[in-house]
Amino acid sequence: MQKVKRTDRDGIGLLMETSWEVCNKIGGIYTVLSTKARVLQEKYGDRLVFIGPDVWTENTPSPYFIERKTMLKSCASRMKLPFGITVRAGRWDIPGSPQVVLVKFEGVYEHLNSIFGRMWELYGVDSMHAYGDYHEGCAFAVASAIVMAALAGHMKVDDSGIMAHFNEWTTAMGLLYLKMTTPQARTVFTTHATSIGRSICGNGKPLYDYFHGYNGDQMAWELNMEAKHSLEKTAAHQADCFTAVSDLTADECEQLLDIRPQVVTPNGFEPDFVPGSEKYAEQRKEGRKHILSIAAALTGKKFDDDTVVVATSGRNEYRNKGLDLFIDSLVSLESLKPSKQVLALVLVPAWVKGPSTPLIAALKNGDTVSDAPVYMTHRLNNEDCDSVTCRLRFLYNEGRLNGKVSIIYVPCYLDGKDGIVNISYYDILPAIDMTVFPSYYEPWGYTPLESVAFGVPTVTSDKSGFGQWILSNFVNSMLACGVDVVGRTDSNYSEAACEIARQIKKYSDMTAAERKDASKAATATSEKADWKFFISAYDEAFKVATERRNERIK
């Protein structure tokens, strides 16, 4: 059947965006896509389709996917897909409820070697040194590209009407595969963090002092990252439009991938995730009561109602996310002798064995735990080598945290059913007084943006895209914008720890009126980061992709 060209004035017949985190909540990219979806849905309607991995079973279904077998003209049963690929269509259970297709991709594995060979011939992608999750990412990416082309045909959209958006190296081979098989399609590739930049930092190397001396290809060889780096770099160069989420990341791409993104697409936030005032007040009251009861049961201390609850959260990257600096700033805070008790929470998932049985019993009986660490709510499989656990064990054993500062590690996903907290992350945020995210490596920084969106003042670093955005658009002060941005270099660790300690003490010394002002300022700042303002960057990216595609196929 001949395809009929169905497009709008923008020439986009189908806008398809793929990521490993579509309906699959793992990290920050899930937040990017799920909060952006509503604005895209309002703009493109059902010309928008998200494509994610079908890694779910009947026993463990995705909590975010609502299957609709008749959606997209029953594409699941009517599309003829190779390599044993199958799909399910439905809606993503988020604001906007966009269409989504989940892809089963296991059949692609047996064809990867021939695909890798073709990618080497056409684009010079080096897959020879692949290991770990490389094959899984590439199998999903290729399957997604095949589904994109097939879905366009099924919906009678001409190939030139395809706008295909790929996120991170895990979908990069899909971009190259689509370009190979469907050259008229327009492609966008977004790097949220370069794989080699993250690896440099994760291996303890100083990224900033020697930034302009780094060569991405050489570092990929040194750090055994050749396959991922080669794939990511090639996709960046081959995409019709290459984007990054901040100027920081754009600089990183230029240095390590040898190309500067054509467009910077900063990450916004969806205000519908924030509860109304009545529900917020209820969540704050109940959440604080529960948090303080957990802390009392663990430590044996009594926590007053005016206890300052400070938290950090995010991916468990001890150095990159500044978990080390956060913990050490609390040691510095002890020496400042805060006037109020400070309860610090490290809300970072780790390799959990299960909730602390003594803590469960203590909470039930109103007792204090015994024969268990006083600084963690859950036990881990690797407590002897988990960085946060080791640092807290040392500090408590050395008596470095025996004053008004207490630190508790909550090493699990806060999904509402962890066995101890049993409150989801967004529902616990209102119970927190302030947050600290002093990242060493943070291309954007959703956690501080989420914090201010919930009216919770935050401290972040100038090594995050969000921190740089604050410095470029606001007065750097918690009372002025709800955010304080701390400077980080490769040589000012101690100074940064002391500055964070001073900011926590400064907040703890604020009057109730000043805290209210800081909270209002935080909310006002977050409103400037609404997706309705930031989505224009994607409009520009799609325009660039169209223009460059047109030049490419002349």
N, C-alpha and C positions, 0 to 999 in steps of 0.2 A: 504494500500500500504506500502510495506517495505521501510524504510528509507535507503538512500544511503549516506554513509559518505563522505561529501565534506569538505575537509580542506586543508590548505596550510601547509608548513613545520612547522609552529608554532602550528599546531593542531587546529587553530581557524577557524571554519566554518562560524560562525556568531559572530561578536562583537556587542553586543547590550548595549547601555548605556541609562539609564533613569534618568530623573530629572523632578521636577515640573516646571523647567524653560526652558525646551526644547520648542522652538518657543513661549515662554511666558516670556517676559522680565520683571522681577520683581526686581532682585538684582544682586549681584556679580557672582552667579553661572551661570547665563546666559552668562556673559562675559567669564567665564572659558570655558564653553562648545563651545560657538560660535567661540572663537578664536583658540581653540584646534582642531576644526573639520577638517580644511584643512590638517594639518599634518597627522591626523589619516586617512583621506580620501586618501591621497597619498600613505599611507602604506598599507591600507586594501581594498581600492576600495569599491566595493559594497558588501563586506562582513561586512561593517559597517552600522548599523541602529541606529538612535536615536529614543527614544520613549518618548512622552510627553503627557500632558493632553489636551483633546479636550474640552476646556472651551469656545469655540467660537461659534458664531451664524452667520446667513446670514447678519444680520444688523451690527454685530461687528466681522468681520473676523480677523484672525491673520494676521498682516502685514508681518510676517516672513515666512509664510507657502505657498508653491505653490503646489496645489493638482495635482496629476497625478494618475488617476484611474487605469491605466494599470501597474503601477510600482509594483515591488515585485510580479510579476506574478498575478496581480489583487487580491492581498491578501484580500482586503476589502470585495470583493464579494464572495470569495471562502473559506475563513477560517470559520470553525464552532466554534463559541465562546460561552461559557456559560454565565449565569447571565445577559443576555441582552447587553453584551459588544459589541460595534461596533468600527470600526477603519476607518481612512482615511490615505492613503499613498501619499507621495509626496516628495518634496525637501525642505530643510531648506534654505532660501534665505540669505545665508552668504557665505564668501569665502570657496570654496570647494564644496558647494552645496550638502551636504550629504543627503542620504536617511533618511526620517523621517516618523514615524507612530504616528498619534495622536489618543488617546484612549478616547472614551466615557465610563465612568465608573459608572454612576449613579445606574445601576442595581445591583451593588455589595453591596450597603448599606444594603439591607434587609438580606444579608447573613453574615454581619460582626460579629454578636454575636456568631454564630457557628464557624466562623473563629477565633475569639478571644479566644474562648474556646479551640480550637485545638492548638493554639499558646501557651496557658498556659500549656496544657498537654505536648507538645513536647519540648518547650524551656523555659517555666517559664516566659513568657512575661506578665506583669501585665497591663491589659487594663481596670481594674475596675475603675480607677480614671481618665479616659479620659474625656476631654472636649475640646471646641473650635475646632481647625482645625485638631484634631487627627483623627477623623473618615474620613474626606475628604482625608487626606494624605494616610490613610490605604486603603481606597477604590481604589484610583488611583494606589497605589503600587501593590495591589493584581491583579488588572486588567492588569497592565503592565507585571507582571510575567506570567499571563495566556497567554497574547499576545506573549511574548518571546517564550514560549514553542510551541505555535501553529504556530508561524512564522517559527521556525526551522523545524517543521514537514512539513509545506507547501513548504519550500525551499529545502526539502529533506536533511537536515543537521542532522546528528546523535546527540543525546543529549550530547555526550561527546565532541562535537565540539562547544558547546555553551560557550561563555565568556560573562557573564552578569555583568554589572557594575551599581551599585546603588549609588546615591548621597544623603547624608543627611538623617535625621531620617524620612523625609516625604516619602521616598521610601523603608525604612528598612523592613517593613512587606512584601514587594514584594520579597526581598532576602530570607526571611525565608519561604515564600510560595513556591518559586521556589525550594529551597532546599528540601522541604517536598515532592513536586510532581515530581521533575526532579532531583534526587540526583546526576546524573552524570554531570550536568552542573557545570561550574566553576563560582564562584561568587567573585566580588570585591566590597567592601563597602568603600566609602570615606566620612570622616567627614570633613566638611569645618569649622565647629565651633561646639563644643558640646552644646547641648541644655541646660545642667545644668551650664556650664561655662558662657554662655551668660546670663543666668538667674541670676547667682550670681552677675555679674557685673551690669546688668540692675536694680537690686534691691539695688544698692548702697553699696554692701558689698565689703570689701577690698580683692581682689583676690590674690594679690601678697605677701603681708606681712605675710599672714597666709596660703599660698598655700599648703604647705605640711601637714597642719592640717585638710584640707577639706576631707570629705568622700562623694563621689558622691551620694550614696544611701540615706544617712542621709539628705543631702542638698535637694535632690529631694522631700523628705517627707516634709521638712520645707517650701519649696517654691512651693508646690503643682505642682510638675513636674514629679510625679512618672510614669505616663504612657509613656510619651515621653522618659524619661531617661531610663526606663526599656527596651523599644523597641530599642533605639539606642545602649545601652550597649550590648544587646543580639545579635544584628546584627554584632557589632564589633567583638564579640567573635565567632560567627558562620560563618562569611565570610571566604572563602578560602584565601583571602588576604584583610587585613584591612589597609587602607592608610589614611594619614592626609596631609594637604597642607603645613605644616611647622614644624620645630622642636619645636616651641612654642606650637603648637596644639598637637604634639606628646606627649610632657610633660603633657599637660592638660589631654589627653586621658589616659595616664598611671596613673595619680593621681585620676581622676574622674570616669573613665570607667574600671579601673583595668586591662588595657591591653595597651601595647605599639604597635602602628602600625608597621606592618612588613616593610612598605616602606613609605618614605616621597615623595610626588608628588607635588613639587612646581608649582605655576601657571605661565605660560608664557603669551606671547602676540603675536598677529598676525599683522605683519607690514602692511598688506594691508589695515588696518583701518586708517592709517595715510595718509593724502593727499599729493600729490606731491608739490614741492616748489612753483610753480605758483599758484595753487589753495590755498595753505596754506597762501601765502601772501595776496591773495584776501579775504580769510576768516578772517584773522587777521584785515585787514583794515576795512572791513564792520562790523565785530563783535564789535570791539572797538568803532567805531562810534556809533553803536546802544546802546551799554552798557552805554557809557558816556551820551548819550542823555536821557536814562531812569533815570540815577542817577541825572542829572540836573533837570529833570521834577519833580522828587520826592522831592529832597532836597532844590531846589532853588539855589544851588551852581553852580559855573562855574568850570568845570573840564578841566584842561589843557591837551594838547596832551601828555605830559610826565607823566601824572597820572599813578601811579603804581597800576595795577589791580591785586588783590590777591583773591583767591577763595578757598573754601572748598566745598566738595560735598559728596554724598553717601547716605547710609541709615539714616533715621531720628532716630538715637539713641543718645540722647543728651550727655550722659556721655561716652558710649562705643566708639563712633566715635570721641570724643574729641571736639564736637561742643562748649561745655562750655569753654574749654581751648582756643580754637581759638578766641572766642569772647573776653574773658578776656585778651588774649595776645594783642589784638588791643587796649584795654584800656591802657595797659602798654606801647604800642607803642606811644600813645598820649603824655605820659610823657617824651618820648625820643626826642620829637619835630623833626619828620622827615623833611627832606629838601624838599621833594615833597609831593603832595597830594597822599593819599592812599585810594583807593576804594576797600572795601572788600565785596565779594559776598558769601552768604551762599546759595548754590545751592542744597537744600535738600527738597524733596517732603514732604508735610504734607497733612492735611485734607482740601483740597482747596474747597472753596465755588465758587470762580470765580475770574477772573482778576479784578483789581481795576478800577472801572468805571471812577473815577476822573483822574487816570493816563492815561487811554486810551484817554480821552478828552484832557489832557495836551499835550500828545505826538502829537496829531493831530493838535492842535492849537498853539503849541510852547509856552505853558504856564507852570506854576508851579502848582502842585496839591494843593488843599485846602480841609479841612474837611476830611482828610484821613491820616493815618500814613505815615511818611516820610521814613520809613525803610522797607516797604514791597510792593512787586509788585502785589500780589494777596491777597484777603481776605480769611480768614479761617472760618470754622464752629466752631472752638474751640479756638478762640483767647485768651480767659481768662485763658486757661490752657496749651496752647502750650508753651513748655519750651523756644524755641528760641524767640518767640514773646514777652513773658513776660520779658526775660532778656533785649532785645533791648528796649522795652518800658521803663523799669526802667533806663537804661543808658542814653537814650535820654531825658527823663523827668528830670533826675538829672544833665543834662548838662555835662555828662562825655565824650561826643563825639561831641564837638563843635569846634574842631580845624581842623587839616588837615586829620583826619581819618574819613571816612564815612563807615557805614555798611548797606548793603541792603540784605534783605531776599527774595529769589526767591523760594517760597515753592511749587514748582510744578515739574512734570516730564518735562524735556526739550526734548520734542519730535517734536519740530518744529511747534506746533500748540497750544501753551498754552494761546495765546491771548495777550501777552505782549512781551516776548523775541522772540518767533516764530523762534527760531534757535535751532537745536538739540544739545545735549551735546557735541558730538564729533566735531561738526562744530563751537561751541563756544570756545572750548579749545584753538585754536590758538590765540584768542584775549586776553587771560589771560597771565600776565607776570610771575607769580609764584603761586604755590598752597601750602596749608598747611593741613596736615592730621595727627593731633597729637593724634591718637587713644589711648584709654585706653585698649581696647580689640579689637584685629584685627588679626584673625588667619593668613591671608595673607596680603591683602591690595592692591586691584586692582586699586583703585583710584590714588595712587602715581605712580604706574607702568604705567598706562595710561598717566599720566601727563608727565613723562619723555619720553615716547614713542613719544609724540607730541612735544618734545623739550622744555617743560615747566619745569623749575627747581622746586623742591618741598622740603618741610620740612615734615618729618614724625616722628614717634616715635619708640623707641626700643621695644615697646609692639606690634609691627606688624611683621608678618613673613617677609614682604618685607624689613622692617627696619633692621631686623636681617641679612637678606641676604646681604644687603648693607654693614653692619658692618663686615661681614665675608669675603667680596670679594673686597672692595674698600676703599680708603681713605675717611673718613667721612668729606666731604667738598663739598659745592655747586660748587665751581670752579673745583674741582677734578673729581666729578662724577655726578654733577647736583642734588645731594641730600644732605641734612643735617639731620642727625638722632638725635632727642632730647631724652634724657633719661627721663623716667617717672617711678615713684614709687607711693605708696599709700600715701606718705607724702611730695612730692616736687611740689605740684600743682603750687604754686606761682613762684617758681624758674623756672619751665618749661615755664610758661606764659612769664616771663621776657626774657628767652632765645629765644623763638619764636619771640618776639618783636624785639630783637636784630638782628635776622636773616632777618626779613623783612626790617628793617632799613638798614642793611648791603647791601641787594640787591638793595634797592632804591638809595643807595649812589654809586653803581657800575657805571663805565663808560659804554658807549655803547659797547665797545670792550669786557669788562669783562662780560657783560650780554650775548653777543654772545658766548663767551667761555663757560659760564655756560650752555647755551642752547645746544651747541655741546656736552658737557660732558654728559648732560642728555640723549641725543639721543644715544650716544655711550654706556651708561649704559643699556639702554633699549634693545639694540641689543644683549646683553649678556643674556637677558631673553626671547629670541625668543623661540617659542615652539619647533623649530628644535633641540634645546639643551636640553630642559626640558622633551621632550617626552620620553627620555630613561628611566625615572623613571617609566613610565607606562609600558614599555617593561619589566622592572624588576617586576612590580606588577603582570603582566599577567603570568610571569614565576613562581613566587611564588604561584599564584593561581593554576596553573597547577600541580605543585609539591605537594601542600597540598591536592588538590582534589584527586590526584592519591593515596596518603597515606590514605585518608579518605575512599575510595571505595575498597581498597584491599580485 
